[in-house]
Amino acid sequence: MTNELQTVIFTYMMRQTLFRLLYPVLLFFLAFAPLSCKGKVLSPETIRLTIWTVGSEGNKISLIAQDFERANPDITLDIVKMDWEVARDRILSAINDGGTPDLCQIGTTWTAEFAATETLAPLDNFVFMSSELSKENFFNGPWQTNVIDGKLYGIPWYFETRLLFYRKDLLKAKGIVKPPQTWEELRETAQLLTEDQDEDGQTDTYGLSLSSFDAKTIAPFVWQNGGSLFNSTLTATTLCGKREREALRFYINLFRDGYVLPKESDAIDSFLNGRCAMTIAGPWYVTILRKELSEKSYLWGMATLPKKVYGTSYFGGSNFVMFNSCKNKEGAWRFLEFLSRPENQASWFQAVSALPAVKAAWEKPTAFTNPIYIKIFENQLQDVKTFSAIPQIERIMTTLEKNILDAIDSEEEIDTMLDKLCEEVNSLIQP
């Protein structure tokens, strides 16, 4: 046997021996090798957070989630998306079944209801210890929607308020040079712009589009007349008071008199094609109009809401809450801090046209592409209200919507139907 052949045989035998010795060790490491999630290799120390989101925000938040994961490689986010129509019921089911996520986006009117279940984690100590998130960073209105019985249960994410959108060309054709600024002007303009143009007995154009089944559209009329929804102790409704009745009659009669687009019609399409001259909507409407009428921006305008005593609008939006079930609250808090940074709030406005809850975000040059639009929103925000933070508020608002819709579709005396509304609301407050 030659020396060369002896060397080959010796090398082969050594490799086989090493393989037999190292093979068990290799299997051990493979068994405990990190698994990948979303293309990210997880170490045993990786924090995994489940976050539930609602609406169109759920489709966009992945962009922020990716930025957060890059800045925080020890945290992986699992985003679950829900529709607004089912989100509240799904969250309540999770609370009852013990299957709550770590963090959850909720509507601003839901906080009191969820806090009453004692499943939300108070966040006061986190804010106290935080070096970058404080109450002073936020607008007071959105912040207060998270405060229940003196405790903080959420962090504002974004908010919105409603404006009057109008078709400049349709108003101009009737000799109207500016949008209505009072209730009287609103009614007169709506009447003037509601027409049967071809005289076939059918209305072709409507003055207004209002959501008959949205309490966020109905309630501002009450506030504009100096009315309220509840007494000061939140133990009874005030909707049957003089100012409140006057406001609701005005609202209902806009429909009964035929000045409002029928509820089965597509409100957005009707505004775009000129079948409807005015509507009340939020910042998302700016995005729609800039896209659909990009080359005809001269056709539409925005204004603060018409006044009676006041020009009050609704403000709402979304907050983020943390559940007691969250196993890594420190990691979850880091995500809330990340969402609240001015640059992230500003980029979020760019993505979904949601008004930033952090004041400094409004100063970012990239936040708003048209300063004229945002100035009108700023003006409206000087006079806004939201619903009282009571656990029954969602059921009360549903009752309000149903009764107003019934009154619109009925020929019965309005005051009689308002008496029924007040009785039902009071039964919810004091069951």
C-alpha positions as CSV (number, residue, x, y, z in Angstrom):
1,M,0.0,0.0,0.0
2,T,1.4,3.3,-1.0
3,N,1.9,6.2,1.4
4,E,-0.6,8.3,-0.6
5,L,-3.3,5.6,-0.3
6,Q,-2.6,5.2,3.4
7,T,-3.2,9.0,3.8
8,V,-6.5,8.9,2.0
9,I,-7.8,6.0,4.1
10,F,-6.6,7.6,7.3
11,T,-8.3,10.9,6.5
12,Y,-11.6,9.2,5.6
13,M,-11.6,7.2,8.9
14,M,-10.9,10.4,10.9
15,R,-13.9,12.2,9.2
16,Q,-16.2,9.3,10.0
17,T,-15.1,9.3,13.6
18,L,-15.6,13.0,14.0
19,F,-19.1,12.8,12.4
20,R,-20.1,10.0,14.8
21,L,-18.9,12.1,17.8
22,L,-20.4,15.5,16.6
23,Y,-23.7,14.2,15.2
24,P,-25.6,14.1,18.6
25,V,-24.3,17.6,19.4
26,L,-25.6,18.9,16.0
27,L,-29.0,17.4,16.6
28,F,-29.2,19.1,20.0
29,F,-28.6,22.5,18.5
30,L,-30.9,22.0,15.6
31,A,-33.7,21.0,18.0
32,F,-33.4,24.3,19.9
33,A,-32.6,26.5,17.0
34,P,-34.7,29.7,16.8
35,L,-37.8,29.6,14.6
36,S,-38.5,32.4,12.2
37,C,-41.6,34.7,12.3
38,K,-42.3,37.2,9.5
39,G,-38.8,36.5,8.2
40,K,-37.3,37.5,11.5
41,V,-35.1,35.0,13.4
42,L,-36.3,34.7,17.0
43,S,-33.9,34.1,19.9
44,P,-35.2,32.6,23.2
45,E,-35.3,36.1,24.6
46,T,-37.5,37.6,21.9
47,I,-40.7,39.2,23.1
48,R,-43.8,38.4,21.2
49,L,-46.7,40.9,21.3
50,T,-50.2,40.3,19.9
51,I,-51.9,43.6,18.8
52,W,-55.5,43.9,17.6
53,T,-56.3,46.7,15.2
54,V,-59.5,47.9,13.6
55,G,-60.6,49.2,10.2
56,S,-58.3,50.6,7.5
57,E,-55.7,51.2,10.2
58,G,-55.1,47.5,10.4
59,N,-54.0,47.4,6.8
60,K,-51.6,50.2,7.2
61,I,-50.1,49.6,10.7
62,S,-47.8,46.9,9.3
63,L,-45.6,49.7,8.0
64,I,-45.2,51.1,11.5
65,A,-44.8,47.6,12.9
66,Q,-41.9,46.9,10.6
67,D,-40.1,50.2,11.6
68,F,-40.7,49.3,15.3
69,E,-39.2,45.7,14.8
70,R,-36.2,47.1,13.1
71,A,-35.6,49.5,16.0
72,N,-36.4,46.8,18.6
73,P,-35.0,43.5,17.3
74,D,-35.9,41.8,20.6
75,I,-39.7,42.3,19.9
76,T,-41.9,40.6,17.3
77,L,-45.4,41.9,16.6
78,D,-48.3,39.8,15.6
79,I,-51.0,42.1,14.1
80,V,-54.6,40.9,14.0
81,K,-57.0,43.0,11.9
82,M,-60.7,43.5,12.6
83,D,-63.6,45.4,10.9
84,W,-65.2,48.2,12.9
85,E,-68.6,46.5,12.6
86,V,-67.5,43.5,14.6
87,A,-64.5,44.8,16.7
88,R,-66.3,45.8,19.9
89,D,-68.2,42.5,20.1
90,R,-65.1,40.5,19.4
91,I,-63.2,42.3,22.1
92,L,-66.0,41.8,24.6
93,S,-66.0,38.1,23.8
94,A,-62.3,37.9,24.3
95,I,-62.7,39.6,27.7
96,N,-65.4,37.1,28.7
97,D,-63.4,34.1,27.4
98,G,-60.0,35.3,28.8
99,G,-58.4,35.5,25.3
100,T,-57.5,39.2,25.3
101,P,-54.5,40.4,23.2
102,D,-51.5,42.3,24.7
103,L,-52.5,45.6,23.1
104,C,-55.7,46.6,21.3
105,Q,-56.9,49.6,19.3
106,I,-60.3,50.7,20.5
107,G,-62.8,53.5,19.7
108,T,-62.6,56.5,22.0
109,T,-66.2,55.8,23.3
110,W,-65.3,52.2,24.3
111,T,-62.8,52.9,27.1
112,A,-65.3,53.3,29.9
113,E,-67.1,50.0,29.0
114,F,-63.9,48.0,28.8
115,A,-62.4,49.6,32.0
116,A,-65.6,48.5,33.9
117,T,-64.6,44.9,33.2
118,E,-61.3,45.4,35.2
119,T,-59.3,43.8,32.4
120,L,-57.5,46.9,31.3
121,A,-54.1,47.7,32.7
122,P,-53.8,51.2,34.3
123,L,-51.0,53.2,32.6
124,D,-50.4,56.0,35.1
125,N,-47.1,54.5,36.4
126,F,-45.8,53.9,32.9
127,V,-46.4,57.5,32.0
128,F,-44.8,58.7,35.2
129,M,-41.6,56.6,34.5
130,S,-41.5,57.4,30.8
131,S,-38.8,59.8,29.5
132,E,-40.6,60.5,26.2
133,L,-44.4,60.2,26.7
134,S,-46.4,62.5,28.9
135,K,-49.8,64.0,29.1
136,E,-48.5,67.4,27.9
137,N,-47.5,65.8,24.6
138,F,-51.1,65.3,23.6
139,F,-54.2,67.3,22.9
140,N,-56.4,67.3,26.0
141,G,-59.6,66.1,24.4
142,P,-58.1,62.8,23.1
143,W,-56.2,62.3,26.3
144,Q,-59.3,62.6,28.5
145,T,-61.1,59.9,26.6
146,N,-58.7,57.5,28.3
147,V,-59.3,58.7,31.9
148,I,-61.9,56.8,33.8
149,D,-62.5,57.6,37.5
150,G,-59.1,59.4,37.6
151,K,-57.1,56.5,36.2
152,L,-55.5,56.4,32.7
153,Y,-56.4,53.3,30.7
154,G,-55.2,54.1,27.2
155,I,-53.0,56.3,25.1
156,P,-54.5,58.4,22.2
157,W,-53.4,57.3,18.8
158,Y,-55.3,59.6,16.4
159,F,-58.5,61.6,16.4
160,E,-60.9,63.1,14.0
161,T,-63.6,65.8,13.8
162,R,-66.3,66.5,11.3
163,L,-66.6,69.4,8.8
164,L,-69.1,70.6,6.2
165,F,-68.0,69.6,2.7
166,Y,-69.7,71.3,-0.2
167,R,-69.8,71.5,-4.0
168,K,-68.7,75.0,-4.9
169,D,-70.0,74.7,-8.4
170,L,-73.5,73.7,-7.3
171,L,-73.7,76.5,-4.8
172,K,-72.3,79.0,-7.3
173,A,-75.0,78.0,-9.9
174,K,-77.6,79.2,-7.4
175,G,-75.8,82.4,-6.7
176,I,-74.5,81.3,-3.3
177,V,-70.9,82.6,-2.9
178,K,-70.1,80.9,0.5
179,P,-71.2,77.8,2.4
180,P,-74.0,78.1,5.0
181,Q,-72.8,79.5,8.4
182,T,-76.0,79.1,10.4
183,W,-78.8,76.6,10.7
184,E,-81.1,78.9,8.8
185,E,-78.7,79.2,6.0
186,L,-78.1,75.4,6.0
187,R,-81.8,74.7,5.6
188,E,-82.3,77.4,3.0
189,T,-79.3,76.2,0.9
190,A,-80.4,72.6,1.2
191,Q,-83.9,73.5,0.1
192,L,-82.6,75.6,-2.8
193,L,-80.3,72.8,-4.1
194,T,-82.9,70.0,-3.8
195,E,-84.5,69.9,-7.3
196,D,-86.5,67.8,-9.7
197,Q,-84.6,69.0,-12.7
198,D,-86.4,67.1,-15.4
199,E,-89.8,67.5,-13.9
200,D,-90.6,63.8,-13.8
201,G,-91.8,63.8,-10.2
202,Q,-88.5,62.4,-8.9
203,T,-85.8,64.4,-7.0
204,D,-82.6,64.6,-9.1
205,T,-80.3,66.6,-6.8
206,Y,-80.3,66.9,-3.0
207,G,-79.0,69.7,-0.8
208,L,-77.6,67.5,1.9
209,S,-76.2,64.1,2.8
210,L,-76.5,63.2,6.5
211,S,-76.1,59.9,8.3
212,S,-79.5,59.2,9.9
213,F,-78.0,56.2,11.7
214,D,-74.9,57.8,13.1
215,A,-75.0,59.4,16.6
216,K,-71.8,61.3,15.8
217,T,-73.8,63.2,13.2
218,I,-76.9,63.6,15.3
219,A,-75.4,64.7,18.7
220,P,-73.7,67.8,17.3
221,F,-77.0,69.3,16.4
222,V,-78.0,69.0,20.1
223,W,-74.8,70.6,21.2
224,Q,-75.0,73.4,18.6
225,N,-78.3,74.4,20.2
226,G,-76.8,74.6,23.7
227,G,-78.2,71.2,24.6
228,S,-76.7,68.1,26.2
229,L,-77.2,64.4,26.1
230,F,-77.2,63.8,29.9
231,N,-77.5,65.6,33.2
232,S,-74.4,66.6,35.2
233,T,-74.4,63.4,37.2
234,L,-74.9,61.2,34.2
235,T,-77.9,59.6,35.8
236,A,-80.6,60.6,33.2
237,T,-80.8,61.8,29.7
238,T,-81.7,65.4,28.9
239,L,-82.8,64.8,25.3
240,C,-86.4,65.7,26.1
241,G,-85.4,69.2,27.2
242,K,-86.5,72.3,25.3
243,R,-83.2,72.9,23.5
244,E,-82.7,69.3,22.8
245,R,-86.2,68.7,21.3
246,E,-85.7,71.8,19.1
247,A,-82.4,70.4,17.8
248,L,-83.7,67.0,17.1
249,R,-86.9,68.3,15.4
250,F,-84.7,70.4,13.1
251,Y,-82.6,67.4,12.2
252,I,-85.5,65.1,11.6
253,N,-87.4,67.6,9.5
254,L,-84.5,68.0,7.1
255,F,-85.2,64.4,6.2
256,R,-88.9,64.6,6.3
257,D,-89.0,67.6,4.1
258,G,-86.9,65.7,1.5
259,Y,-83.7,67.8,1.5
260,V,-81.5,64.9,2.5
261,L,-80.1,62.2,0.2
262,P,-82.1,58.9,0.8
263,K,-80.2,56.5,3.1
264,E,-80.1,53.8,0.4
265,S,-78.1,56.1,-1.9
266,D,-74.3,56.1,-2.1
267,A,-73.3,59.3,-0.3
268,I,-69.8,59.5,-1.7
269,D,-70.7,58.8,-5.3
270,S,-73.6,61.3,-5.0
271,F,-71.2,64.0,-3.8
272,L,-68.6,63.2,-6.5
273,N,-71.1,63.2,-9.4
274,G,-73.0,66.3,-8.2
275,R,-76.2,64.7,-7.1
276,C,-75.7,65.9,-3.6
277,A,-74.4,69.4,-2.8
278,M,-73.3,69.2,0.9
279,T,-72.3,66.6,3.5
280,I,-70.8,66.3,6.9
281,A,-67.7,64.1,7.1
282,G,-64.2,63.8,8.6
283,P,-60.6,64.0,7.4
284,W,-60.9,60.8,5.5
285,Y,-63.1,62.6,3.1
286,V,-60.2,64.9,2.1
287,T,-58.3,61.8,0.9
288,I,-61.3,60.6,-1.1
289,L,-61.9,63.9,-2.8
290,R,-58.2,64.6,-3.6
291,K,-58.0,61.2,-5.2
292,E,-61.3,61.2,-7.1
293,L,-61.4,64.9,-8.0
294,S,-57.6,65.4,-8.3
295,E,-57.9,67.4,-11.5
296,K,-61.1,69.2,-10.3
297,S,-60.1,70.4,-6.8
298,Y,-61.9,73.7,-7.6
299,L,-65.2,71.9,-7.4
300,W,-65.3,71.4,-3.7
301,G,-64.6,73.1,-0.4
302,M,-64.6,72.7,3.4
303,A,-66.0,74.8,6.2
304,T,-66.6,74.6,9.9
305,L,-70.1,73.4,10.9
306,P,-73.0,75.9,10.7
307,K,-74.0,77.5,14.0
308,K,-77.2,77.8,16.0
309,V,-75.9,78.9,19.4
310,Y,-72.6,77.2,18.8
311,G,-70.8,75.5,15.9
312,T,-69.9,72.3,17.8
313,S,-68.7,69.2,16.1
314,Y,-68.0,65.7,17.3
315,F,-64.5,64.5,17.9
316,G,-63.5,60.8,18.3
317,G,-60.8,58.5,17.1
318,S,-58.8,55.6,18.4
319,N,-56.8,54.8,21.5
320,F,-54.5,51.9,22.4
321,V,-55.1,50.0,25.6
322,M,-53.0,47.3,27.3
323,F,-54.7,44.3,28.9
324,N,-53.8,42.9,32.3
325,S,-53.2,39.6,30.6
326,C,-50.1,41.1,28.8
327,K,-47.1,39.1,29.9
328,N,-44.5,41.7,28.9
329,K,-45.9,45.1,29.7
330,E,-42.5,46.7,29.4
331,G,-42.3,45.7,25.8
332,A,-45.9,46.7,25.1
333,W,-45.2,50.1,26.6
334,R,-42.2,50.5,24.3
335,F,-44.6,50.1,21.3
336,L,-47.0,52.7,22.7
337,E,-44.1,55.1,23.1
338,F,-43.0,54.4,19.5
339,L,-46.5,55.2,18.2
340,S,-46.6,58.5,20.1
341,R,-43.4,59.9,18.6
342,P,-44.2,63.0,16.6
343,E,-42.5,61.8,13.4
344,N,-44.5,58.5,13.5
345,Q,-47.8,60.4,14.2
346,A,-47.1,62.6,11.2
347,S,-46.3,59.8,8.9
348,W,-49.5,58.1,10.1
349,F,-51.5,61.1,9.0
350,Q,-50.0,60.8,5.6
351,A,-51.0,57.1,5.4
352,V,-54.6,57.3,6.6
353,S,-55.6,61.0,7.0
354,A,-56.1,60.6,10.7
355,L,-55.4,63.7,12.8
356,P,-52.4,63.2,15.1
357,A,-53.2,63.2,18.8
358,V,-49.6,64.4,19.6
359,K,-49.4,68.2,19.3
360,A,-45.8,68.3,18.0
361,A,-46.8,66.2,15.0
362,W,-48.8,69.1,13.6
363,E,-45.6,71.1,13.3
364,K,-43.9,68.5,11.0
365,P,-43.6,69.8,7.5
366,T,-44.4,66.4,6.0
367,A,-47.5,65.9,8.0
368,F,-50.0,68.0,6.0
369,T,-49.8,68.5,2.3
370,N,-52.3,71.4,2.2
371,P,-52.1,73.9,5.1
372,I,-55.5,75.4,4.0
373,Y,-57.2,72.1,4.8
374,I,-55.6,71.6,8.1
375,K,-56.3,75.2,9.2
376,I,-60.0,74.5,8.8
377,F,-59.7,71.4,11.0
378,E,-57.8,73.5,13.5
379,N,-60.6,76.1,13.6
380,Q,-63.2,73.4,14.1
381,L,-61.2,71.8,16.9
382,Q,-61.8,75.0,18.9
383,D,-65.4,73.8,19.4
384,V,-65.8,70.0,19.7
385,K,-67.3,67.6,22.1
386,T,-67.4,63.8,22.5
387,F,-69.7,61.4,24.3
388,S,-69.7,61.0,28.1
389,A,-67.5,58.2,29.4
390,I,-70.1,55.9,30.8
391,P,-70.1,52.1,30.3
392,Q,-73.5,52.1,28.6
393,I,-72.7,54.8,26.1
394,E,-72.5,52.4,23.0
395,R,-75.9,51.0,23.7
396,I,-77.3,54.4,24.3
397,M,-76.0,55.7,21.0
398,T,-77.5,52.7,19.2
399,T,-80.8,53.5,20.8
400,L,-80.5,57.1,19.8
401,E,-79.8,56.1,16.2
402,K,-82.7,53.7,16.0
403,N,-85.2,56.1,17.4
404,I,-84.2,59.0,15.2
405,L,-84.3,56.7,12.1
406,D,-87.8,55.6,13.1
407,A,-88.8,59.2,13.5
408,I,-87.5,60.1,10.1
409,D,-89.4,57.2,8.4
410,S,-92.6,57.9,10.3
411,E,-95.4,60.5,10.1
412,E,-96.0,60.3,13.8
413,E,-95.7,63.4,15.9
414,I,-92.0,64.0,16.6
415,D,-92.3,64.9,20.2
416,T,-94.2,61.7,20.9
417,M,-91.3,59.7,19.4
418,L,-88.8,61.7,21.4
419,D,-90.6,60.8,24.6
420,K,-90.1,57.2,23.7
421,L,-86.4,57.8,23.0
422,C,-85.9,59.4,26.4
423,E,-87.7,56.5,28.1
424,E,-85.5,53.9,26.4
425,V,-82.3,55.8,27.1
426,N,-83.1,56.2,30.8
427,S,-83.9,52.5,31.1
428,L,-80.3,51.9,29.9
429,I,-78.8,54.3,32.4
430,Q,-80.8,53.0,35.3
431,P,-81.8,49.4,34.5
